[in-house]
Amino acid sequence: MTYRGYTREQIAGFIDHTVLKPAASSDEIRTAVATAIASKCIAVCFRPSDMVLAKELLGDSSVGLATVVGFPHGTNDLFVKAFETSLAVSQGANEIDMVIHIGNLIEGRDDLVLADIRAVVDAADGALVKVILETSELTDEQIVRACELSREAGAGYVKTSTGFASGGATVHTVSLMAKTVPELGVKASGGVRTLDQLIDMVEAGATRVGASGTLAILAEFDAKA
């Protein structure tokens, strides 16, 4: 069964099942891991403090383990971001979603933005790095520049949003990012709550989608397919 040309497994395969709210309990992490494994999501994305528990729960599952660095504002010193990254990788993370210092980007301090991303890429030691741009706060020109800097620094993905700013992913922004750095992955995150929104993002160029409402999206698929 398909919906808009996609199978249920394909839909789940785009999703980074995400729990980043500050008050999330360990039981919520346990439930989220079980959901991701059962649904065959590509990855889970949790807070840094959840890495040890999540790694244990994932066991030998093929679901990736992501955490966030410099989250949600991106204003930590690059040495702090590098340490966060190294610690997360040592605890089992194989994907890092880092937030850039958008103030530096807006001011045109591209050398600092580049150094920031490179520090995390180097500390990741081969783990996949996704660079969060917080696109709702940027102009198209700034988004393009941030994508180009992410590519130059060796990141594997660019990502729209933290989900904690004034806006989230849009079809326009995802399309712009995908066209700017076609050799990188694009993760749409922030405000993607429905099946149609997810597919719209994928068709705009997203190769991953961050979502906390995975079960609702898949239930919607089951009802529509």
HELIX and SHEET records of a PDB file:
HELIX    1   1 ARG A    8  GLY A   13  1                                   6    
HELIX    2   2 SER A   26  SER A   39  1                                  14    
HELIX    3   3 PRO A   48  ASP A   50  5                                   3    
HELIX    4   4 MET A   51  LEU A   58  1                                   8    
HELIX    5   5 LEU A   78  SER A   90  1                                  13    
HELIX    6   6 ILE A  102  ILE A  106  1                                   5    
HELIX    7   7 ASP A  110  ALA A  124  1                                  15    
HELIX    8   8 THR A  135  GLU A  137  5                                   3    
HELIX    9   9 ASP A  140  ALA A  153  1                                  14    
HELIX   10  10 VAL A  171  THR A  180  1                                  10    
HELIX   11  11 LEU A  195  ALA A  204  1                                  10    
HELIX   12  12 THR A  214  LYS A  224  1                                  11    
SHEET    1   A 2 THR A   2  TYR A   3  0                                        
SHEET    2   A 2 TYR A   6  THR A   7 -1                                        
SHEET    1   B 9 ILE A  15  VAL A  19  0                                        
SHEET    2   B 9 ALA A  43  PHE A  46  1                                        
SHEET    3   B 9 GLY A  64  VAL A  69  1                                        
SHEET    4   B 9 GLU A  95  VAL A  99  1                                        
SHEET    5   B 9 LEU A 128  ILE A 132  1                                        
SHEET    6   B 9 TYR A 157  LYS A 159  1                                        
SHEET    7   B 9 GLY A 185  SER A 189  1                                        
SHEET    8   B 9 ARG A 208  ALA A 211  1                                        
SHEET    9   B 9 ILE A  15  VAL A  19  1                                        
END                                                                             
